[in-house]
Amino acid sequence: MSQATDLFFYALVALAVIVDPAGTAVMFIGLTPQDTAAERASQARRACLVAFAVLALFGLGGDLLMSRLGISLAAMKVAGGILLFLTAADMVTAKGVLRSTSAEREAAIRTADIAVFPLAIPYIAGPGAMTTMVVLHARAAGNVLAVGAVELALALVMGATLLALLLARGLARLLGETGASVIGRVLGVLLAGLAAQMVLDGIRQGWLH
């Protein structure tokens, strides 16, 4: 039970920082300037459902995929750490390293439905989140309770993201541009620390083996 509890809280923090519900909500406003409240709610629900399915399936099947490709967990940790660090740099500097390009964002604004792209992928279920799910399931080591803890943490983060999207307009007015920027940068610093730890763990594991 202790392993499942510890993994649950670790997964909850890691996924919450990576997905960044508040930052995603602020971005969501920019993607849906002409949409009605009903349209935004529908897109938010479908985006979170798609993102949950993608991340859950990637976590459950990622280990098999890695073995088929001959990728070790140590290598995945190093790669994942680097991806997470790029995501963190994106959040801290707002340079958009791993987010969609400005052209893609403009295309999304012109498109009636942005639920799957770019909202679900890559904003919510980005490369960093996918890699993290693989690593979290590897840490669960097949323990049913631990695997369930990871999926529960993912569900809670997706629930928080959905709530943030549904309340996006009010959240934007409450935080303001400065408040949203500060939150994103603080979360980015925390994510950078998690990324560095993941890389160190991967190097240590690869060196020992």
SEFI-383739 format. One record per residue (C-alpha): y, z, x; residue number from 1; residue in one letter. Coordinates in nm, 4 decimals. Each point is the difference from the previous one (the first is absolute). Example, Ala and Ser with C-alpha at 12.3 -4.5 7.8 and 13.67 -1.06 7.14 Angstrom:
! SEFI-383739
-0.4500; 0.7800; 1.2300; 1; A
0.3440; -0.0660; 0.1370; 2; S
END
This chain:
! SEFI-383739
0.0000; 0.0000; 0.0000; 1; M
0.2343; 0.0759; 0.2884; 2; S
-0.0388; -0.3513; 0.1422; 3; Q
0.0803; -0.1552; -0.3378; 4; A
0.3019; 0.2276; -0.0518; 5; T
0.1410; -0.0632; 0.3463; 6; D
-0.0535; -0.3745; -0.0330; 7; L
0.1604; 0.0001; -0.3449; 8; F
0.3256; 0.1524; 0.1230; 9; F
0.0031; -0.2191; 0.3119; 10; Y
-0.0585; -0.3134; -0.2105; 11; A
0.2600; 0.1060; -0.2551; 12; L
0.2718; 0.0444; 0.2628; 13; V
-0.0929; -0.3111; 0.1988; 14; A
-0.0151; -0.2297; -0.3035; 15; L
0.3148; 0.1459; -0.1561; 16; A
0.1953; -0.0623; 0.3205; 17; V
-0.1379; -0.3519; 0.0433; 18; I
0.0417; -0.1144; -0.3612; 19; V
0.3406; 0.1731; -0.0296; 20; D
0.0310; 0.0141; -0.3829; 21; P
0.3756; 0.0681; 0.0065; 22; A
0.0722; -0.2865; 0.2375; 23; G
-0.2242; -0.2324; -0.1994; 24; T
0.1857; 0.0957; -0.3163; 25; A
0.3358; -0.0869; 0.1549; 26; V
-0.1409; -0.3347; 0.1136; 27; M
-0.1439; -0.0588; -0.3493; 28; F
0.3492; 0.0118; -0.1482; 29; I
0.1107; -0.2815; 0.2274; 30; G
-0.2984; -0.2131; -0.1022; 31; L
0.0577; 0.0415; -0.3757; 32; T
0.3757; -0.0301; -0.0577; 33; P
-0.0309; -0.2041; -0.3212; 34; Q
-0.3145; 0.1578; -0.1465; 35; D
-0.0046; 0.2173; -0.3088; 36; T
-0.1290; 0.3567; 0.0107; 37; A
-0.3254; -0.1111; -0.1673; 38; A
-0.0523; -0.2785; 0.2543; 39; E
0.0626; 0.2353; 0.2923; 40; R
-0.2427; 0.2567; -0.1432; 41; A
-0.2715; -0.2630; -0.0446; 42; S
0.0429; -0.1327; 0.3527; 43; Q
0.0008; 0.3506; 0.1465; 44; A
-0.3251; 0.0936; -0.1738; 45; R
-0.1798; -0.3171; 0.1046; 46; R
0.1297; 0.0197; 0.3572; 47; A
-0.1269; 0.3561; 0.0462; 48; C
-0.3360; -0.0886; -0.1559; 49; L
-0.0431; -0.3009; 0.2286; 50; V
0.1083; 0.1992; 0.3066; 51; A
-0.2418; 0.2821; -0.0871; 52; F
-0.2895; -0.2443; -0.0428; 53; A
0.0773; -0.1787; 0.3279; 54; V
0.0322; 0.3201; 0.2027; 55; L
-0.3025; 0.1685; -0.1596; 56; A
-0.2235; -0.3028; 0.0564; 57; L
0.1312; -0.0486; 0.3523; 58; F
-0.0756; 0.3621; 0.0777; 59; G
-0.3502; -0.0136; -0.1481; 60; L
-0.0938; -0.3353; 0.1520; 61; G
0.2061; 0.0056; 0.3156; 62; G
-0.2687; 0.1661; 0.2120; 63; D
-0.2540; -0.2691; -0.0898; 64; L
0.2523; -0.2717; 0.0748; 65; L
0.0775; 0.1594; 0.3360; 66; M
-0.3679; 0.0178; 0.0945; 67; S
-0.0502; -0.3656; -0.0939; 68; R
0.2915; -0.0987; 0.2219; 69; L
-0.1058; 0.2312; 0.2825; 70; G
0.3129; 0.2134; -0.0182; 71; I
-0.0385; 0.3642; 0.1041; 72; S
0.1708; 0.2888; -0.1763; 73; L
0.1863; 0.0796; 0.3221; 74; A
0.1427; -0.3533; 0.0092; 75; A
0.0921; 0.0236; -0.3678; 76; M
0.1822; 0.3272; 0.0616; 77; K
0.2032; -0.1523; 0.2836; 78; V
0.0784; -0.3132; -0.2032; 79; A
0.0809; 0.2076; -0.3063; 80; G
0.2240; 0.2297; 0.2013; 81; G
0.1934; -0.2962; 0.1350; 82; I
0.0389; -0.1455; -0.3497; 83; L
0.1128; 0.3356; -0.1330; 84; L
0.2490; 0.0322; 0.2838; 85; F
0.1457; -0.3414; -0.0884; 86; L
0.0229; 0.1144; -0.3613; 87; T
0.1731; 0.3175; 0.1171; 88; A
0.2428; -0.2048; 0.2096; 89; A
0.0685; -0.2100; -0.3100; 90; D
0.0787; 0.3138; -0.2010; 91; M
0.2190; 0.1599; 0.2684; 92; V
0.1958; -0.3105; 0.1005; 93; T
-0.0201; -0.1927; -0.3316; 94; A
-0.0782; -0.3173; 0.1956; 95; K
-0.2863; -0.1118; -0.2235; 96; G
-0.2656; -0.0408; 0.2721; 97; V
-0.2993; -0.0051; -0.2361; 98; L
0.1687; -0.0430; -0.3357; 99; R
0.0425; -0.3351; -0.1678; 100; S
0.2656; -0.2315; 0.1384; 101; T
0.3381; -0.0537; -0.1617; 102; S
-0.1203; -0.3389; -0.1251; 103; A
-0.3022; 0.1632; -0.1625; 104; E
0.2192; 0.2656; -0.1610; 105; R
0.2343; -0.2679; -0.1362; 106; E
-0.2996; -0.1934; -0.1353; 107; A
-0.1283; 0.3172; -0.1643; 108; A
0.3324; 0.0560; -0.1737; 109; I
-0.0159; -0.3525; -0.1413; 110; R
-0.3579; 0.0538; -0.1179; 111; T
-0.0586; 0.1562; -0.3396; 112; A
-0.2906; 0.2189; 0.1132; 113; D
0.0107; 0.1831; 0.3339; 114; I
-0.2773; 0.2495; -0.0790; 115; A
-0.2618; -0.1386; 0.2408; 116; V
0.2278; -0.1571; 0.2614; 117; F
0.1976; 0.1408; 0.1625; 118; P
-0.0107; 0.3360; -0.1824; 119; L
-0.3721; 0.0865; 0.0106; 120; A
-0.0559; -0.1949; 0.3225; 121; I
0.1524; 0.0497; 0.2524; 122; P
0.2515; 0.2641; -0.1152; 123; Y
-0.2442; 0.2585; -0.1377; 124; I
-0.3342; -0.1095; 0.1446; 125; A
0.1241; -0.1103; 0.3395; 126; G
-0.1966; -0.0384; 0.3252; 127; P
0.0744; 0.3566; 0.1038; 128; G
-0.1339; 0.1428; -0.3267; 129; A
-0.3114; -0.2186; 0.0179; 130; M
-0.0773; 0.1083; 0.3544; 131; T
0.0604; 0.3629; -0.0873; 132; T
-0.2516; -0.0186; -0.2854; 133; M
-0.2662; -0.1319; 0.2377; 134; V
0.0664; 0.2806; 0.2473; 135; V
0.0035; 0.2652; -0.2745; 136; L
-0.3357; -0.1160; -0.1354; 137; H
-0.1401; -0.0016; 0.3526; 138; A
0.1104; 0.3613; 0.0363; 139; R
-0.1771; 0.0802; -0.3272; 140; A
-0.3222; -0.1119; 0.1733; 141; A
-0.1811; -0.0690; -0.3246; 142; G
0.0584; 0.3475; -0.1408; 143; N
0.0271; -0.0507; -0.3760; 144; V
0.2561; 0.2768; -0.0482; 145; L
0.2094; -0.1239; 0.2923; 146; A
-0.0073; -0.3588; -0.1284; 147; V
0.0997; 0.1255; -0.3439; 148; G
0.2834; 0.1996; 0.1581; 149; A
0.1367; -0.3140; 0.1668; 150; V
-0.0161; -0.1972; -0.3255; 151; E
0.1647; 0.2874; -0.1889; 152; L
0.2824; 0.0088; 0.2541; 153; A
0.0426; -0.3763; -0.0391; 154; L
0.0081; 0.0339; -0.3800; 155; A
0.2653; 0.2721; 0.0177; 156; L
0.2173; -0.2061; 0.2353; 157; V
-0.0336; -0.3027; -0.2274; 158; M
0.0915; 0.2226; -0.2951; 159; G
0.3073; 0.1250; 0.1832; 160; A
0.0909; -0.3589; 0.0881; 161; T
-0.0345; -0.1090; -0.3613; 162; L
0.2177; 0.2889; -0.1148; 163; L
0.2620; -0.0884; 0.2617; 164; A
0.0002; -0.3644; -0.1125; 165; L
0.0332; 0.0958; -0.3655; 166; L
0.2921; 0.2281; 0.0872; 167; L
0.1446; -0.2421; 0.2562; 168; A
0.3345; -0.0548; -0.1701; 169; R
0.0704; 0.3704; -0.0389; 170; G
-0.1350; 0.0737; 0.3492; 171; L
0.2352; -0.2552; 0.1532; 172; A
0.2988; 0.1549; -0.1757; 173; R
-0.1102; 0.3489; 0.1072; 174; L
-0.0686; -0.0754; 0.3657; 175; L
0.2601; -0.2652; 0.0566; 176; G
-0.0316; -0.2495; 0.2830; 177; E
0.0590; 0.2682; 0.2638; 178; T
-0.2557; 0.2410; -0.1456; 179; G
-0.2705; -0.2663; -0.0203; 180; A
0.0750; -0.1042; 0.3575; 181; S
-0.0270; 0.3567; 0.1294; 182; V
-0.3331; 0.0618; -0.1775; 183; I
-0.1443; -0.3252; 0.1326; 184; G
0.0986; 0.0813; 0.3564; 185; R
-0.1375; 0.3557; -0.0102; 186; V
-0.3311; -0.1290; -0.1354; 187; L
0.0043; -0.2668; 0.2711; 188; G
0.0261; 0.2637; 0.2734; 189; V
-0.2939; 0.1932; -0.1494; 190; L
-0.2017; -0.3205; -0.0232; 191; L
0.0741; -0.0787; 0.3643; 192; A
-0.1539; 0.3355; 0.0944; 193; G
-0.3114; -0.0729; -0.2074; 194; L
-0.0239; -0.3442; 0.1617; 195; A
0.0234; 0.1424; 0.3514; 196; A
-0.2714; 0.2562; -0.0784; 197; Q
-0.2256; -0.2734; -0.1375; 198; M
0.0409; -0.2075; 0.3167; 199; V
-0.0728; 0.3021; 0.2205; 200; L
-0.3116; 0.0818; -0.2029; 201; D
-0.1200; -0.3595; 0.0286; 202; G
0.0558; -0.0119; 0.3758; 203; I
-0.1751; 0.3340; 0.0453; 204; R
-0.2948; -0.1067; -0.2140; 205; Q
-0.0303; -0.3367; 0.1751; 206; G
0.0233; 0.1593; 0.3444; 207; W
-0.2726; 0.2547; -0.0763; 208; L
-0.2321; -0.2727; -0.1240; 209; H
END
